[in-house]
């Protein structure tokens, strides 16, 4: 079963993708807590530093977390750039997973489910879904998204 992580209601596909491809059951690679210890911590520090240099107020522990409101597409692009620059293996796995048939099928099902639930402009494409901004003040979005992922056959981990 594919595991998808949501971060307070926002699908966090870019970093989850490597986990989907590898069959992991977590929110994707977490450089700060990976089994490689200090080497992974230095990777987390490098990626987080890159994010900070781009103007984002993040720590080495939370640079992968996204706010639940507002447009996150710029932040997503910076995270991808910084990951490619400082953690090329994770970036490679995530890029490969973008074409994983199981993940693509889940994303299509989630898109249809979200549109049926009233989010008419919710996309099927995972990158567009990552950048999707739910209606301001919508307390139901996270729960609807979780149910759609589960209905599509994904195990959901909420962070």
N, C-alpha and C positions, 0 to 999 in steps of 0.2 A: 504494500500500500504506500502511496506517495504521501509524504508529510509536508504540509504547508504551514508556515508560521504567519500569524497576523500580529501586528504590533498595534495594540489598542485599536483594532479595527481596520488598519491599513495593510493590504497585502504587501509583504516585503519580499517580492519574488527574486530580485537580483541576487541577494545573498542566500536565499533559500535554494536557488536553482542548483548550486553545487551539491547540496544535500539531496535533492531530488535525483540528480544524475547518479550519485553514489549510493542511493538507497538509504541515506541516513534518516534518523528519526528525531532530529533537532531542527533548530531554526537555521540550519546551514552552518558554515564554519564560523566559529567565534575565536578569532586569533588570540584573544587574551586568555582563553581557557583551554586551548587545544592541548593535546597530550605532549606536544613538543616543548612545552614549558617556556623558558626564557626566549628562545628563538621566535616563537609565536607572539610573545608579549612585545618584542621589539617590532614585529610586523604591525601589530595593533597600534603601537605608538607611532610608527611611520605613517600609517594610513590616517590616523586621527590627526597627526600634525599637519598632514596635507589638507585635511578638511578644515582645520583651524586657519591655515594659511589662506584658504579660500573664503574665510570670513564666517565660518560656522562655529558656534560655541558648543564644542563637544569635548568629551574626555576620552581617554583611551578605552574606557569601558562602555561608553554609550554612543559612539559615533555611528553605529548601525541603526540606531533607533530614530524614528521619524515622528514629527509632530502629527497629531490627528486632524489638524485643520489647515487650510491654506494649500497653495500650490507647492508640491514637493518635487516637481520635475527638475528644477535646477539643482537641488540638493542631490537627487538621484544621479544626475549626470556627473556631479563632482565626486560622489562616492565611487561611481564606476571608474572614473579617470584615476582617482587616487588608488583604488584597488588594483587596477591594471599596472600602475607605476610601482607600487610597493608590495603587492601580493599577487604576482602574475599567475600563480597556480590556481588560486581561488577564482581569479578573473577568467582564466581559460575554462575551468569547469563550469562556471556560470554561463559563459558564452555557448559552450557545447549543449548545456541543458536547455537553452532557448529553443533548440530544435528537437528536444526529446519528445517523441510522440505521446507518451503518457502525460507529460506536463501540458503539452499543447491541447490535448483532449480535455483535461481538467479545466484549463483556462477558458475554453470554448463553452463548456457546460456552465461554469461560474458566470460568464458573461450573460448567457441566456437567462439564467436564474435571477441575476441581479436586475436585468431589464424587466423580467416578469414581475419582480417585486417592486417595480416603480422607479428604478434608476435607469431611465430611458437611454441615457448617454454612456452607460457603463460599457467599456470596450472588452473585446475578447483577447486582444493582444496583451501579453503580460507586461511589457514595458509601458504601454498606455495605461494599463490597470494600476501599475505602481504609481503613476503620476496622477491618478484620478483623485479629484477633491470632492468628498461627499458634500451634500448641501450643508451649509453652516447650521450648527445647532441641532443636527440630526442625531438623536440619541440611539436610534435603531440601527444605523448603518453597520456598526461592528458586528452586531448579532446576526443581521441578515447576511452579511458577508461570510461569517463563520458557518452558518447553516447552508449556504450555497456551496462552500468548499466541501463540507461534509457530504452534502447531497451528490456532489460530483465524484465522490469516492476518495477524497483526501482525508487523512488524519490531520486535525488542526491543533497546533500548539499556540496558545495565546501568551504573549510576553507582556 
